[in-house]
Amino acid sequence: MKDDYLLKTTQVNFRADNRLILENISFELKHGQLTSLIGPNGAGKTSLVKLLIGSIKPSSGKITKRQGLRLGYMPQHL
């Protein structure tokens, strides 16, 4: 079966300042799929997006992107 995902995370963990920010994040984003990222302040949404665009690296786990995929991110404050 052919993988049709654009982006896939497998058991991604992220630590910062010796604090666990994200734990065991696994999901797939597929072509044509509409996805929202919601949650309370401090839940790790920005950290997850920064991991997905590659501006920070996961402490463990794997992030796979389809070859040629380009992601953009516009922060709330510059």
Secondary structure in CASP SS format (residue, H / E / C, confidence):
PFRMAT SS
TARGET T0000
AUTHOR 0000-0000-0000
METHOD secondary structure of the structure
MODEL  1
M C 1.00
K C 1.00
D C 1.00
D C 1.00
Y E 1.00
L E 1.00
L E 1.00
K E 1.00
T E 1.00
T E 1.00
Q E 1.00
V E 1.00
N E 1.00
F E 1.00
R E 1.00
A E 1.00
D C 1.00
N C 1.00
R E 1.00
L E 1.00
I E 1.00
L E 1.00
E E 1.00
N E 1.00
I E 1.00
S E 1.00
F E 1.00
E E 1.00
L E 1.00
K E 1.00
H C 1.00
G C 1.00
Q C 1.00
L C 1.00
T C 1.00
S C 1.00
L C 1.00
I C 1.00
G C 1.00
P C 1.00
N C 1.00
G C 1.00
A C 1.00
G C 1.00
K H 1.00
T H 1.00
S H 1.00
L H 1.00
V H 1.00
K H 1.00
L H 1.00
L H 1.00
I H 1.00
G C 1.00
S C 1.00
I C 1.00
K C 1.00
P C 1.00
S C 1.00
S E 1.00
G E 1.00
K E 1.00
I E 1.00
T E 1.00
K E 1.00
R C 1.00
Q C 1.00
G C 1.00
L C 1.00
R C 1.00
L C 1.00
G C 1.00
Y C 1.00
M C 1.00
P C 1.00
Q C 1.00
H C 1.00
L C 1.00
END
